[in-house]
Each structure stands twice: as structure tokens, then as C-alpha cells.
Amino acid sequence: MGPETWLPLLALGALGVAIPWALCARARPATMAAFLRAMLLALVLVYLCACLLFAGLYALSGAVSQTGLAGPDVSLLRHLAWLGLISGLAWGPPFLLAALGLGQRMEARRAARMRAGGR
């Protein structure tokens, strides 16, 4: 397994952790509903980044011409969308672990606020 395989997998795994952490660090959700909205946004962003990563890899390898990526070729867009979805096998588990850890952290902050007498 060469770097053309493990490097994109490593990048997708890192994105699966970095995007949820960055969103929660910026938004600091106080309720579970706000946290779930942030995680849904993070999920969409990671998926779009995966699709863009595959589009970039296809363009770099020369498998698709530059006009093919910019044109209205629906089959190419459908293929890239499928690759982004199936790459969830690479970024899904790190994403879930990050989301669970962030959820626990948010609940701990909320419990500390409640113990201190705040809402």
C-alpha cells in the first residue's frame, strides 16, 4: 500500500476529527440541539471536503480533463458524490469518536454550570 492510498486516508481521518473540533471550539454549543446542529454541519462539511479531495486527486492524476471537472457532466459529479459517501468508511469512525468526546465535554460543562447555580 503506497502513499497514494494511505495519504488520502490519513487526510480524511484528520478532517473527520478536525472539522467537528473546530466547529465546537468556535460555536461552543450549550444545548444538545445546538450541538447536534453543529455536528450535522460538520458532517456535511467533511463529506464535501471528501468529494473535493477526490476531485482534486482525479484532476492531478489526469484521469479527467480540467474541462471535465468544470463542465456539467452529471455522471462525474455522481461518481465523486459516491466516492465522498463511500469514503465515510475512512472518516466516519474518527468523526464519531470526536463527536462523542465533544458531546461528553459539552454535557460536563453544562453539569458544572448547573452545579454552580446557573442554567
N, C-alpha and C positions, 0 to 999 in steps of 0.2 A: 504494500500500500504506500504509494508515493505522496508527495506533498500536494499534488493536485486533488487528492481525496481528503487527507486529514486537515489541511489548512482551511478549506471551506467549512468542514465540520466543526473545527475549533472556533472559527469566526461566528458561526450560527449559534453555537453553545454560549459563547461570550455575549452575543446580542440577547439571547434568551434570559440572561441574568442582568445585564447592564441596563436594558431599557426599563424593566419594572422598577429597579432600584432608583434609577434617575427620576422616573415619574413620581415615585413616592417621596423621594427626597425633596422634590420641588413642590409638590402639591400638599404633602403631609396630611393625608385624609384622616378625618376624625371619626367618621362613621363607617359602618360596614358598607353602606350604599355607595359612599364616595370612594371607598377602597375598591369595590367591585367595578365601578366605572373606570377607575384608573387602570385596573388590571385588564379590562376589556380594551381600552385604548392601547395599552402596552401589547396585548395580543395582536391587534390589528397592525401596529407598527412593526412588530417583529416579523409578521407574515409579509408585509410589504417590503421590508428590508431583505428578506429571503428571496422574494421574487426579483428584486433589483440586483441582488448578488448573482443570481443565475443569469439574468440578462447581461450583466457585465462580463461574466465568465464566457458566455456564448459569444459576445462581441470580441473579447480578447482572443478567443481561440480561432476566430474567423469562420465559425460554423454558420453564422448568419451575417449577411452584409449589414452595414450601418443603415441603409435604407430599409432593410427588413425589420430592424428593431423600431424604426420611427414610423413605418407605414402602418396602415390599418389591417395588418394580417391577423385575423382573428385566431387562426389555428396556432400561431406562435404565442399570442397572448394567453390562449387557453393552456398551452403547454407550460409556459412559465408560471401560470397560476397553479397548475398541477404540481410542478416542481416545488413551489413555495409551500404548498399544502403538505406534500409528502415529506418535505424536509422537517416537518414538525416532529418527526422521529428523532431528529438531532437536537432541535432547540426546545422541544416540548418538555422533557424531563427537567432540564435546568430551569426553564421558565416556571414550572410547577413548584420546584423546590424554593425558588426565590419568592414566588407569590405566597407560599405557605409561611415562610420565615417572616416576610413583611407583614402578613396578616397577624401573626403572633406578636410581632413588635407593636403593631397598632393597638391590639387588644390590651397589651401590657401598659401602654401609655394611657389608654382610656381607663383602665382599672386604677392606675396611680392617680389620675385626676379625680376619680370618684372617691377614692380614699381620702384625698386632700379636701374633699367637700365641694369640688367644682363639678360641673356637668360635662 
